[in-house]
Amino acid sequence: MKKNRPAIINSALLWEYDLDTFNYEKSYKIVIERVLERGNLEEWREMVKLYSTKQILETIEWSAQLEQRDKEFSRFFLISEFLNAA
């Protein structure tokens, strides 16, 4: 099953993929990693709606692309109230 392309996540984050055929469900690690690296607050909020906390934390651990400080920030930001602020 192919998840529809989320409108809030900028297609520039996934520039090298054909987004007409890109599977957001199967390729969740790629999407999460890109949002963690380069996404804005609205893209972070969309990521949290699309994927479980478990998937996001798993991706943080899996990623060889994210630097350690970015991994630590991502873990902190994920559990903070900033994502729920209006």
C-alpha positions as CSV (number, residue, x, y, z in Angstrom):
1,M,0.0,0.0,0.0
2,K,1.4,3.4,-1.0
3,K,0.9,6.3,1.3
4,N,-0.1,9.5,-0.5
5,R,2.5,12.2,-0.6
6,P,2.2,14.5,2.4
7,A,1.6,18.1,1.2
8,I,3.4,19.7,4.1
9,I,6.7,17.9,3.5
10,N,8.6,19.8,0.9
11,S,9.4,17.7,-2.2
12,A,12.9,19.4,-2.3
13,L,13.8,17.2,0.7
14,L,13.5,14.2,-1.5
15,W,14.8,15.7,-4.7
16,E,16.4,12.6,-6.1
17,Y,13.3,10.4,-5.9
18,D,10.4,10.2,-8.3
19,L,7.6,11.3,-5.9
20,D,4.9,9.9,-8.1
21,T,6.1,6.4,-7.3
22,F,7.8,7.0,-3.9
23,N,6.4,4.9,-1.1
24,Y,6.3,7.0,2.1
25,E,5.4,4.0,4.2
26,K,8.2,1.7,3.0
27,S,10.8,4.4,2.8
28,Y,10.0,6.0,6.2
29,K,13.6,6.1,7.3
30,I,14.6,8.3,4.3
31,V,11.7,10.7,4.9
32,I,12.4,10.9,8.6
33,E,16.1,11.4,8.2
34,R,15.6,14.2,5.7
35,V,13.0,16.0,7.9
36,L,15.3,15.6,11.0
37,E,18.2,17.0,9.0
38,R,16.6,19.8,7.0
39,G,12.9,20.1,7.9
40,N,11.2,23.1,9.4
41,L,8.8,23.0,12.3
42,E,5.7,22.3,10.1
43,E,7.5,19.4,8.4
44,W,8.5,18.0,11.9
45,R,4.8,18.2,12.9
46,E,3.8,16.3,9.7
47,M,6.5,13.7,10.3
48,V,5.1,13.0,13.8
49,K,1.6,12.6,12.3
50,L,2.8,10.2,9.6
51,Y,5.2,8.0,11.7
52,S,5.2,6.6,15.1
53,T,7.7,7.7,17.8
54,K,9.2,4.2,17.6
55,Q,9.9,4.6,13.9
56,I,11.4,8.1,14.4
57,L,13.6,6.9,17.3
58,E,14.7,3.8,15.3
59,T,15.6,6.1,12.4
60,I,17.7,8.3,14.7
61,E,19.7,5.3,15.8
62,W,19.9,3.8,12.3
63,S,21.1,7.0,10.6
64,A,24.7,7.3,9.6
65,Q,24.0,10.7,8.1
66,L,22.9,12.4,11.3
67,E,25.7,13.7,13.5
68,Q,25.6,12.8,17.2
69,R,24.5,16.3,18.3
70,D,21.7,16.2,15.7
71,K,20.6,12.8,17.1
72,E,20.6,14.2,20.6
73,F,18.7,17.3,19.6
74,S,16.1,15.2,17.6
75,R,15.5,12.9,20.6
76,F,15.0,15.9,22.9
77,F,12.8,17.9,20.5
78,L,10.7,14.9,19.8
79,I,9.6,14.6,23.5
80,S,9.5,18.3,24.1
81,E,6.3,20.4,24.0
82,F,7.6,22.5,21.1
83,L,5.9,20.4,18.5
84,N,2.6,20.9,20.2
85,A,3.0,24.7,20.6
86,A,0.7,26.8,18.4
